[in-house]
Amino acid sequence: MQTDDLRNIGRRLFKEIAGLGYSDKIRVSASSGAGGDVTFGIDKIAEDIILEGLRGLHEPLTAIFEEAGIVDMNGGGPKVIIDPVDGSKNAVSGIPFYCTSIAVAEGDRVDDIKLAYIINLINGDEFWAARDAGAFRNNGKISTQKDDTFSMVAYEAQSPGKDIASIMPVISQSRKTRCFGATALDLAYLAAGAISVFISPSPSRSFDFAAGWLIVKEAGGIFTDIEGNTIEQVRLGLERSTPLLASGNKGLHLKTLKILGAGGS
């Protein structure tokens, strides 16, 4: 599988989903997905497009979907970690911030990810990376923030009462802060230098961060859990696995860990 294969799937997604607008088709609640969240119409539509695109490659793949779970193709092969719509609650609420996230891994761990792709389903922005080849937004190479100013801190709060309190020391030192509601897209814009630090205190699933992990790393960023421990050996799968801390550079990361009182390794 190549980057262009993922981009072809993404462009079809953008064309077809953008054409739905905010119709009832995207809002209907279908079922609970394999990841445990409610599956909306937009999730199912995106999942079907991605499945068709992957099957059209005629390659042995093992796709892991947030909604459909594990799907072996042609006997199974490299893992493809897919969130058809990250931020689907934004989508069904009419909030224009959601994306598709796809990562390809040669093994079972985060460190095995070799390709990553995220597309903003509102404006068509594409973010992608290949191991040791840099990170890109549309057709230009991107890099993370270079100084250690908290210009913009973004966060995800799955349990707001607990999560926001735990990261308030960092939030309070930021010039601006945002909770956009789509982790993969947060990470993509961090890789492009728009966000200084992203924090998710509650455990996230690999669908949420797998593609963003590689894109951030290839753009020059730092990615650990909120204690500063590496996540490279975290297993890729359906379960919630690790809290997240991503920063534009080492200075920002160490500064954040110090504020949080974390040691790390």
N, C-alpha and C positions, 0 to 999 in steps of 0.2 A: 504494500500500500504506500502511496506517495501523497505529499501535501496536496497536489492538484486533485486527487480523488476526493479528499475531504472538502476542498473548496467547491468542487462541482456539486456535492451534496448540499453544502451550505447555501449556495446560490439558488438552488431549487427551493430550499426551505424558505429563504427570504422572499422569493417571488410568490410562493403559494400562500404563506402565512400572512404576509403583508396585504395580500388581496382579500383576506377575510375581514380586515378591519376589526371592529369590536362587535361582530355579529354573535348571535346566540350559539353558533357552532363552536366557538372557543370556550364558552362558559359552562356548557353542560357537564355535569359531574358523572363520569363513567364508572369508576370503581376506585379501590385502593391499589396503588402500584406496589411492585415488589419492594421498593424502598420504604413503604409504610405511609407515604403521603397520598392525599386524594388525587386521582387522575382526572384531569379536566379534558374537555374536547380538544383543546389546543395541544395537549401532551400526546394524545392518541394520533392526531393528524401528523405531528412532527415525527413521532416514532415510526409510523408507517412509511413516511418518505425516506427516513434514514435506513430502515430495514431494506427497502427496495434498492436504495443506492448501494448499500454494502453487498447485497446479494448479486447485484449487477457486476461487481468486480470479479466474481467467480474465484475467490480466494478462500483458503481455509482460515476461518476467523472464529473467535469466541466473543460475541458481543454481550456486554453486561449493561442492561438498560435500567434506569431508575424505575420505569413502569413495568416492562415486560420481564425483567429478571435476566437470566442467562439464556442466550440463544446461540447454539453451535451452528456454523455454516460450513458445508463441505468438509465435515469431519472435525471441525474446530482447529484453532491455531492461536496466533497472537491475540491478546486481549484488546478489545475496543471498549473503552469505558465511556458511556454516553448518558448525558442528561438532555433529553430531547428539548425541554424548555426549562431552563433555570430561571426562576422568577415567575413561575406560572400564576402565582397568586396576584402578582402585579398585572399580568396579562388579562386575567379574568376581571380584574377591578378597573381596567382601563388606564393603568399607570404604565407609561411607555418606557419600561426598563426591564428587558428580559432577553435571553439569549439561548443559543444551543452550544453545548460543550462536548467535545469529542477528544479523547486521548487514546493513543495506541501504545501498548506495552508488550515487550517481548517476554515478560515474566509476570510474577504475581505481586511484585512490590512497586512502590512509587518510583524507586530508582531505576526500574526497568522501562519507564515511559520514554519513548523515542520520538513520537510525533504528537503535536497538540494543535487543536483548532477551536476557536470560539468565534461565533458570529452574532453580532447585535441584530436581533430580529426586527428592530424598529428602523434603524438607518442603514443597515447593511455593512457596517464596519466589520472587517474580518481581522482576526488576530491569529497568528500561527507561529509555530516554532518547530524546528527539528534539532535533535541532539547535536550539540557542538557546531551549529550553523547559524545561530542568532535568532532573534525574534522579530516579527514583522507585523505592521498594521497596514492593511490593504497592500500597496506595493512598495512601502518604505520601511527601512529598518528602524526599530524603536529601541529606546533605552530608558531606564528608570531614573528617578530624581537623583541628583548628584550631591546636594547639600543636606545638612541634617536638621533643617527646619520642618516642624510639623505644619506644613502648609494645608494639608487636607488629610484627616484621619477618617477612614471609612470602617464600618464595623457591621457584623451580623449579630443580632440578638434573638436567639431562638427562645430563650427564657428571659424576657426583658428585665424583670425584677431582680434577677440574680446577675445576668450578664452585664448589663449597663453599669451596675454598681461596681463590679469587679474591674472594669476598664475606665471608670470615671477619672482616675488620676491622669491617664493619657489624653482622654477626650478634653479635659479641662485645660490642657496646655496647647491644644491645637488651634490654629487660626480659624479653621472651618472643620466641621464634621458632618458626615452623612451616613445614613443607613439606607442604602438603595434597595436591598432585598433580592439581590442576585449575585451570589458569591463569585461565580466564574467571571462575570462581567466586571465586578470590582477588581479582581486580580488582573484582568486584561488591561484596564485603564491604569492600574498601578504600574504595570510593565511599560506603558507608554508615557509614564512620568506625570500623569494627572493626579494621582493619589500617592501620598507619602508613605502611609502605613495602613494595612488592613488587619483587623483583629476579629476573630470569631472564638469567644471563650468556651462555648459548648462544643462537644464533639461533632465534627462534620463527616459526611460520607465522601468516599472517593469521587463520586460523580461530580460533587461540588467543586473540588479543587484539583483534580488530576491534570486537566489541560492547563489550568492557570499556573500550577506548580512549575511546569516546564517553561511556559512562556515567561514567567517572572524570572526564573533562573537564567534563561538565555538572554534576557534583557539587562542582566546585571544585578538583579535583586537578591535578597536573602529571604529564605523561607524555612521556618521551624514551627514547633508548637509554641504555646505561650509561655513555656518554661525555658525556651531556648534550645530544646532538644531537637535533633534532626528527625525528620519524618520519612527519610528515604527508605526505611525498612517497613513502613506501614503497609499492611496488606491491602490490595485492591479488591473491593468486593461490595456487597450490599449493605453491610453494617456501618453504623456510625463509629468512627475510628479515632479521630484526633482533633483537638482544638487547633486553631491556626493563627500564626503571626507571620505576615509578609511585609517586608520593608524595601524601600528603594535602594538602600545601600547599608553597609555594615554599621556606619555611624548612627543612622536612624534606628537600626535594629538594637544595637547595644543601649542606646538612649531609652528606647521603649522598655526593654527588659529591666533596666535599672529602675525606671519609674514604677514598673509592676512589681519590683522586688524579687525578680526571678534570677536564678543562677544560671542554669542550663549547662549544656556541653556542646 
